[in-house]
């Protein structure tokens, strides 16, 4: 489990967001993935 420290390459930040090393982990929700990708690629 991430929260019990068994997988040190994963972390959970103060907002409850799961990270793998320096990568944001997104659940298998296609609509959410598309929203995140659109926002990330349209930001300056």
N, CA, C and O atoms as a GROMACS GRO file, in nm:
protein
  176
    1UNK      N    1   0.083  -0.119   0.000
    1UNK     CA    2   0.000   0.000   0.000
    1UNK      C    3   0.087   0.125   0.000
    1UNK      O    4   0.193   0.128   0.062
    2UNK      N    5   0.040   0.226  -0.070
    2UNK     CA    6   0.114   0.351  -0.079
    2UNK      C    7   0.125   0.418   0.058
    2UNK      O    8   0.234   0.461   0.097
    3UNK      N    9   0.015   0.425   0.129
    3UNK     CA   10   0.013   0.499   0.255
    3UNK      C   11   0.094   0.434   0.366
    3UNK      O   12   0.137   0.503   0.459
    4UNK      N   13   0.116   0.303   0.360
    4UNK     CA   14   0.192   0.239   0.467
    4UNK      C   15   0.342   0.236   0.437
    4UNK      O   16   0.419   0.180   0.515
    5UNK      N   17   0.385   0.296   0.325
    5UNK     CA   18   0.526   0.309   0.294
    5UNK      C   19   0.590   0.188   0.230
    5UNK      O   20   0.712   0.185   0.216
    6UNK      N   21   0.513   0.087   0.191
    6UNK     CA   22   0.570  -0.033   0.130
    6UNK      C   23   0.622  -0.008  -0.012
    6UNK      O   24   0.714  -0.075  -0.057
    7UNK      N   25   0.563   0.088  -0.081
    7UNK     CA   26   0.605   0.121  -0.217
    7UNK      C   27   0.662   0.262  -0.214
    7UNK      O   28   0.588   0.360  -0.230
    8UNK      N   29   0.790   0.274  -0.193
    8UNK     CA   30   0.851   0.404  -0.172
    8UNK      C   31   0.855   0.491  -0.298
    8UNK      O   32   0.871   0.612  -0.287
    9UNK      N   33   0.841   0.432  -0.416
    9UNK     CA   34   0.840   0.514  -0.537
    9UNK      C   35   0.707   0.587  -0.555
    9UNK      O   36   0.697   0.678  -0.638
   10UNK      N   37   0.606   0.547  -0.479
   10UNK     CA   38   0.476   0.615  -0.479
   10UNK      C   39   0.469   0.706  -0.356
   10UNK      O   40   0.528   0.677  -0.253
   11UNK      N   41   0.395   0.816  -0.370
   11UNK     CA   42   0.371   0.903  -0.255
   11UNK      C   43   0.233   0.966  -0.268
   11UNK      O   44   0.176   0.974  -0.377
   12UNK      N   45   0.181   1.010  -0.155
   12UNK     CA   46   0.053   1.081  -0.151
   12UNK      C   47   0.081   1.218  -0.090
   12UNK      O   48   0.135   1.227   0.020
   13UNK      N   49   0.045   1.324  -0.163
   13UNK     CA   50   0.073   1.458  -0.112
   13UNK      C   51  -0.036   1.505  -0.015
   13UNK      O   52  -0.129   1.430   0.014
   14UNK      N   53  -0.024   1.627   0.034
   14UNK     CA   54  -0.117   1.681   0.134
   14UNK      C   55  -0.260   1.691   0.083
   14UNK      O   56  -0.354   1.694   0.163
   15UNK      N   57  -0.278   1.697  -0.049
   15UNK     CA   58  -0.412   1.706  -0.109
   15UNK      C   59  -0.470   1.569  -0.141
   15UNK      O   60  -0.580   1.560  -0.195
   16UNK      N   61  -0.396   1.460  -0.109
   16UNK     CA   62  -0.444   1.325  -0.136
   16UNK      C   63  -0.416   1.278  -0.278
   16UNK      O   64  -0.471   1.177  -0.322
   17UNK      N   65  -0.330   1.351  -0.349
   17UNK     CA   66  -0.295   1.316  -0.487
   17UNK      C   67  -0.184   1.212  -0.484
   17UNK      O   68  -0.087   1.226  -0.410
   18UNK      N   69  -0.199   1.106  -0.565
   18UNK     CA   70  -0.100   0.999  -0.571
   18UNK      C   71   0.001   1.030  -0.681
   18UNK      O   72  -0.037   1.063  -0.794
   19UNK      N   73   0.129   1.018  -0.648
   19UNK     CA   74   0.239   1.042  -0.741
   19UNK      C   75   0.324   0.916  -0.752
   19UNK      O   76   0.343   0.846  -0.652
   20UNK      N   77   0.374   0.886  -0.871
   20UNK     CA   78   0.474   0.782  -0.892
   20UNK      C   79   0.600   0.856  -0.931
   20UNK      O   80   0.610   0.910  -1.041
   21UNK      N   81   0.698   0.859  -0.840
   21UNK     CA   82   0.818   0.940  -0.855
   21UNK      C   83   0.774   1.084  -0.882
   21UNK      O   84   0.720   1.147  -0.791
   22UNK      N   85   0.795   1.139  -1.003
   22UNK     CA   86   0.752   1.276  -1.031
   22UNK      C   87   0.632   1.280  -1.125
   22UNK      O   88   0.605   1.384  -1.187
   23UNK      N   89   0.560   1.168  -1.137
   23UNK     CA   90   0.446   1.160  -1.229
   23UNK      C   91   0.315   1.150  -1.152
   23UNK      O   92   0.303   1.075  -1.056
   24UNK      N   93   0.218   1.228  -1.197
   24UNK     CA   94   0.084   1.227  -1.139
   24UNK      C   95   0.012   1.100  -1.180
   24UNK      O   96   0.014   1.064  -1.298
   25UNK      N   97  -0.050   1.030  -1.087
   25UNK     CA   98  -0.126   0.909  -1.116
   25UNK      C   99  -0.273   0.946  -1.134
   25UNK      O  100  -0.334   1.006  -1.045
   26UNK      N  101  -0.329   0.911  -1.249
   26UNK     CA  102  -0.467   0.943  -1.283
   26UNK      C  103  -0.547   0.812  -1.286
   26UNK      O  104  -0.502   0.715  -1.348
   27UNK      N  105  -0.663   0.807  -1.220
   27UNK     CA  106  -0.745   0.685  -1.224
   27UNK      C  107  -0.791   0.651  -1.366
   27UNK      O  108  -0.782   0.734  -1.456
   28UNK      N  109  -0.838   0.531  -1.385
   28UNK     CA  110  -0.886   0.486  -1.516
   28UNK      C  111  -1.024   0.544  -1.545
   28UNK      O  112  -1.123   0.471  -1.554
   29UNK      N  113  -1.030   0.673  -1.560
   29UNK     CA  114  -1.153   0.746  -1.590
   29UNK      C  115  -1.123   0.830  -1.714
   29UNK      O  116  -1.057   0.934  -1.704
   30UNK      N  117  -1.171   0.786  -1.829
   30UNK     CA  118  -1.134   0.849  -1.955
   30UNK      C  119  -1.168   0.998  -1.958
   30UNK      O  120  -1.088   1.077  -2.007
   31UNK      N  121  -1.283   1.036  -1.907
   31UNK     CA  122  -1.322   1.178  -1.908
   31UNK      C  123  -1.226   1.261  -1.823
   31UNK      O  124  -1.187   1.371  -1.862
   32UNK      N  125  -1.187   1.208  -1.707
   32UNK     CA  126  -1.092   1.278  -1.621
   32UNK      C  127  -0.956   1.287  -1.688
   32UNK      O  128  -0.892   1.392  -1.684
   33UNK      N  129  -0.911   1.179  -1.748
   33UNK     CA  130  -0.782   1.180  -1.818
   33UNK      C  131  -0.780   1.285  -1.928
   33UNK      O  132  -0.682   1.359  -1.941
   34UNK      N  133  -0.886   1.292  -2.007
   34UNK     CA  134  -0.892   1.390  -2.115
   34UNK      C  135  -0.890   1.533  -2.061
   34UNK      O  136  -0.825   1.620  -2.118
   35UNK      N  137  -0.962   1.556  -1.951
   35UNK     CA  138  -0.964   1.690  -1.891
   35UNK      C  139  -0.825   1.730  -1.842
   35UNK      O  140  -0.781   1.842  -1.865
   36UNK      N  141  -0.758   1.638  -1.773
   36UNK     CA  142  -0.623   1.666  -1.723
   36UNK      C  143  -0.527   1.692  -1.837
   36UNK      O  144  -0.450   1.788  -1.832
   37UNK      N  145  -0.530   1.609  -1.940
   37UNK     CA  146  -0.440   1.626  -2.054
   37UNK      C  147  -0.467   1.757  -2.128
   37UNK      O  148  -0.373   1.826  -2.168
   38UNK      N  149  -0.593   1.791  -2.146
   38UNK     CA  150  -0.628   1.916  -2.214
   38UNK      C  151  -0.576   2.036  -2.135
   38UNK      O  152  -0.516   2.127  -2.191
   39UNK      N  153  -0.599   2.034  -2.005
   39UNK     CA  154  -0.554   2.145  -1.922
   39UNK      C  155  -0.401   2.154  -1.920
   39UNK      O  156  -0.346   2.263  -1.929
   40UNK      N  157  -0.334   2.041  -1.908
   40UNK     CA  158  -0.188   2.040  -1.902
   40UNK      C  159  -0.126   2.090  -2.032
   40UNK      O  160  -0.024   2.159  -2.029
   41UNK      N  161  -0.185   2.057  -2.145
   41UNK     CA  162  -0.127   2.096  -2.273
   41UNK      C  163  -0.170   2.234  -2.319
   41UNK      O  164  -0.112   2.287  -2.414
   42UNK      N  165  -0.269   2.294  -2.254
   42UNK     CA  166  -0.310   2.429  -2.293
   42UNK      C  167  -0.254   2.535  -2.200
   42UNK      O  168  -0.274   2.654  -2.223
   43UNK      N  169  -0.185   2.494  -2.095
   43UNK     CA  170  -0.124   2.589  -2.002
   43UNK      C  171   0.007   2.641  -2.059
   43UNK      O  172   0.078   2.568  -2.128
   44UNK      N  173   0.038   2.769  -2.031
   44UNK     CA  174   0.165   2.826  -2.084
   44UNK      C  175   0.287   2.766  -2.019
   44UNK      O  176   0.400   2.804  -2.052
   0.00000   0.00000   0.00000
